[in-house]
Amino acid sequence: CGAVGGTRPLGIPEPRPDDNNLAA
C-alpha cells in the first residue's frame, strides 16, 4: 500500500487503489 493509483512495482494494475506499494 502506498500512493493512490492502482499500480504495483511490477506494473500490474491493482484491484483496489489502496493495495498499492510503490507507484513510480
DRENRODO-422310 format. One line per field, with one value per atom (N, C-alpha, C, O): residue number from 1; residue in three letters; atom name; z, y negated, x. Coordinates in steps of 0.05 Angstrom, whole numbers, plus 32768, in hexadecimal, padded with zeros to 4 digits. Layout:
REM residues N
num c(NUM | ...) $
residuo c(ALA | ...) $
atomo c(CA | ...) $
zz c(Z | ...) $
yy c(Y | ...) $
xx c(X | ...) $
This chain:
REM residues 24
num c(1 | 1 | 1 | 1 | 2 | 2 | 2 | 2 | 3 | 3 | 3 | 3 | 4 | 4 | 4 | 4 | 5 | 5 | 5 | 5 | 6 | 6 | 6 | 6 | 7 | 7 | 7 | 7 | 8 | 8 | 8 | 8 | 9 | 9 | 9 | 9 | 10 | 10 | 10 | 10 | 11 | 11 | 11 | 11 | 12 | 12 | 12 | 12 | 13 | 13 | 13 | 13 | 14 | 14 | 14 | 14 | 15 | 15 | 15 | 15 | 16 | 16 | 16 | 16 | 17 | 17 | 17 | 17 | 18 | 18 | 18 | 18 | 19 | 19 | 19 | 19 | 20 | 20 | 20 | 20 | 21 | 21 | 21 | 21 | 22 | 22 | 22 | 22 | 23 | 23 | 23 | 23 | 24 | 24 | 24 | 24) $
residuo c(CYS | CYS | CYS | CYS | GLY | GLY | GLY | GLY | ALA | ALA | ALA | ALA | VAL | VAL | VAL | VAL | GLY | GLY | GLY | GLY | GLY | GLY | GLY | GLY | THR | THR | THR | THR | ARG | ARG | ARG | ARG | PRO | PRO | PRO | PRO | LEU | LEU | LEU | LEU | GLY | GLY | GLY | GLY | ILE | ILE | ILE | ILE | PRO | PRO | PRO | PRO | GLU | GLU | GLU | GLU | PRO | PRO | PRO | PRO | ARG | ARG | ARG | ARG | PRO | PRO | PRO | PRO | ASP | ASP | ASP | ASP | ASP | ASP | ASP | ASP | ASN | ASN | ASN | ASN | ASN | ASN | ASN | ASN | LEU | LEU | LEU | LEU | ALA | ALA | ALA | ALA | ALA | ALA | ALA | ALA) $
atomo c(N | CA | C | O | N | CA | C | O | N | CA | C | O | N | CA | C | O | N | CA | C | O | N | CA | C | O | N | CA | C | O | N | CA | C | O | N | CA | C | O | N | CA | C | O | N | CA | C | O | N | CA | C | O | N | CA | C | O | N | CA | C | O | N | CA | C | O | N | CA | C | O | N | CA | C | O | N | CA | C | O | N | CA | C | O | N | CA | C | O | N | CA | C | O | N | CA | C | O | N | CA | C | O | N | CA | C | O) $
zz c(8000 | 8000 | 8000 | 800E | 7FF0 | 7FEF | 7FE1 | 7FEC | 7FC9 | 7FBA | 7FAF | 7FA9 | 7FAB | 7FA0 | 7F81 | 7F74 | 7F76 | 7F59 | 7F50 | 7F40 | 7F5B | 7F55 | 7F44 | 7F31 | 7F4B | 7F3C | 7F4E | 7F61 | 7F4A | 7F59 | 7F4E | 7F37 | 7F5D | 7F54 | 7F39 | 7F29 | 7F34 | 7F1B | 7F04 | 7EED | 7F0B | 7EF6 | 7EF3 | 7EDF | 7F06 | 7F04 | 7F11 | 7F28 | 7F03 | 7F0D | 7F25 | 7F24 | 7F3B | 7F53 | 7F53 | 7F47 | 7F5F | 7F61 | 7F71 | 7F6C | 7F84 | 7F94 | 7F97 | 7F99 | 7F97 | 7F97 | 7FB1 | 7FB3 | 7FC6 | 7FE0 | 7FE4 | 7FF9 | 7FCF | 7FD0 | 7FC1 | 7FB7 | 7FBF | 7FB0 | 7FC2 | 7FDB | 7FB6 | 7FC5 | 7FBE | 7FCE | 7FA7 | 7F9F | 7F83 | 7F6F | 7F82 | 7F68 | 7F5E | 7F6A | 7F48 | 7F3D | 7F2A | 7F1E) $
yy c(8018 | 8000 | 7FE7 | 7FE6 | 7FD4 | 7FBB | 7FA5 | 7F9B | 7F9E | 7F88 | 7F91 | 7FA9 | 7F7F | 7F85 | 7F86 | 7F73 | 7F9C | 7F9F | 7FBB | 7FBF | 7FCE | 7FEA | 7FF7 | 8005 | 7FF3 | 8000 | 800B | 7FFE | 8024 | 8031 | 802B | 8021 | 8030 | 802C | 803A | 8031 | 8050 | 805F | 8053 | 805B | 803F | 8033 | 8040 | 803B | 8052 | 8060 | 8050 | 8048 | 804B | 803C | 8049 | 8061 | 803A | 8046 | 8045 | 8033 | 8059 | 805A | 8043 | 8039 | 8039 | 8023 | 800E | 8016 | 7FF4 | 7FDF | 7FDD | 7FCF | 7FEB | 7FEA | 8001 | 8005 | 8011 | 8029 | 8025 | 8038 | 800B | 8005 | 8007 | 8007 | 8009 | 800A | 7FF1 | 7FDE | 7FF2 | 7FDC | 7FD3 | 7FDE | 7FBE | 7FB4 | 7F9F | 7F8A | 7FA6 | 7F94 | 7F80 | 7F6F) $
xx c(8011 | 8000 | 8011 | 8026 | 8009 | 8019 | 800A | 7FF7 | 8014 | 8007 | 7FEC | 7FE9 | 7FDA | 7FC0 | 7FC2 | 7FCB | 7FB9 | 7FBB | 7FB3 | 7FA1 | 7FC0 | 7FBA | 7FCF | 7FC8 | 7FE8 | 7FFE | 8013 | 801C | 801A | 802F | 804A | 804C | 805F | 807B | 8080 | 8091 | 8072 | 8076 | 8066 | 8069 | 8055 | 8045 | 802A | 801C | 8023 | 800A | 7FF4 | 7FF6 | 7FDE | 7FC7 | 7FBA | 7FB3 | 7FB7 | 7FAC | 7F8E | 7F82 | 7F80 | 7F63 | 7F58 | 7F42 | 7F67 | 7F5E | 7F75 | 7F8C | 7F6E | 7F81 | 7F91 | 7FA5 | 7F87 | 7F95 | 7FA7 | 7FB3 | 7FAA | 7FBB | 7FD5 | 7FE1 | 7FDD | 7FF5 | 800E | 800B | 8025 | 803E | 804F | 8050 | 805C | 806D | 8065 | 806E | 8055 | 804D | 8061 | 8065 | 806E | 8082 | 8075 | 8082) $
